[in-house]
């Protein structure tokens, strides 16, 4: 049995545990039972919960990367940003507590590096200053993972509120703008909110890239 264990098999087993019991269900003991091996056998391959979560993050990222086509990787950075953000969100949300499991781990696998390299190349082709491009790539990750963590947490809170009749809504007579804002957000589908957030992020990055490109050009030519 031990010879048949691979990092991906371990990660897939971890994701099954995640789907059934949430992130608290991920333990080396539970994983060994899920794989049908003894704990010492599992320890030859993976030694801690953190290692399990890292392997799971790599697998989720690889699943997202598998949906990115060659045409996507040759597209302008705005398209690739959108495509990769949507693919990564879908992969994370396909698992219970996927955001929490993914957060904090850089998926250092060839599939993810292929996407990252394509995105950085697209930014370079658009004239993005070299020191700004990697920050844009990291922002994409922070945006998607953070959105997913909040999205899944809020969904769980809404379920609890419905069960307990609790409400986090502010007093509309004292906080009218906040009350309307919460109403607007909670009645908007998560997919719509995500797409709007993508548009805002891309618009902001486009403006920043243009400003930094102009500043770099002016510095190179000595223009004021």
Beta strands, then each sheet from edge to edge (+ up, - down):
end
